[in-house]
Amino acid sequence: MSSGKSRDIVALGEAMVEFNQTQAEPPLYLQGFGGDTSNAAIAAARAGAQVAYLTRLGTDRWGDRLMDLWHSENVNTDAVLRDVNAPTGMYFVSHDAQGHHFSYARAGSAASRMQAADAATWHSAIAASRWLHVSGISLAISASACDTAFAAMQLARASGTRVALDSNLRLSLWPLARAQACITHAIGLCDLFLPSLEDITALTGLTEPQAIIAWSHAQGAQQVVLKLGAEGALASDGQTQRRVPGLAVQAVDATGAGDCFAGNLLARLSQGDDLWTATAYANAAAALSVQGYGAVAPLPRPDTVMKYLRS
């Protein structure tokens, strides 16, 4: 664990209001909250980590609700910026035999108006943390948000704060060529890369886990944890690779499962676990999270995860 750090994790990105379909006909939606790095921050806080969040929110009711959520989840919001000229983003999730599908209402959102200069105002929050967590969505929502994330990653590296990057590729948000360029650059700025098999296949054409691990290290990531969904995860520190097998569960909604994985992994690493132990814990937490609806509500707490691991 890094010395001189007063906080475990600070996450940067867009938090959103979620409407998750619980019934097809007539359609019913459960209102919750989402946004990948916000989900990860809450997951980490529930796992016992000291966490803060960095974003812009609208000054609307939904922004107020998100602030209330973070306060109730012990996520520090001292550095959250409020934008009077832009709304808080939202999205809808629907479900069918092919899985879950997202419809976004986030164009022109407050978070998409983040600027590289915002990162300078967040310098102390970044420097105080052991980890900075960002994602492909943090980069994708706008060119200025991408610049903000890159500036934050550079500040983290200069401050002795380690950087975690979740690939979270959303090709509905940006063209593949730009995603390839920006995510590859970001991998070179991170210490821990958290790709999914699906994301890296779309980015690179690679389909074999060993090849994906090798490619990720070649881009500059020191540690890589490849998320394999129901098949578990493959973790590598550049010298050793270990596979964590998948866990058989009755999944009802996979929204936020990868974010749950990321938050729990970073929490356990902050608490002193090695990469392999933290990956096994995160894998179990993610398996538990898919058994309920929404990105935030099903995020498990340590007693539940430990009981599940023991069983």
Protein Blocks (a to p, Z undefined) as FASTA:
>chain_A
ZZhiabfbdcddddddddddfbfbdcddddddedjklmmmmmmmmnopacdddddddfbf
klmmmmmmmmmnopafklpccdfkbccddddddddfkbccddddfehiaklmpcfklmmm
mmmmmmmpmbdcddfklmmmpmklmmmmmmmmmmmmmnopacdddfkpafklpcfklmmm
mmmmmmmmpfbdcddfklmmmmnopabfklmmmmmmmnopabdcddehjnopaddehjac
cdddddddddfbfghklmmmmmmmmmmmmnopafklmmmmmmmmmmmmmmpgcjklmpcc
fklmmmmmmZZ
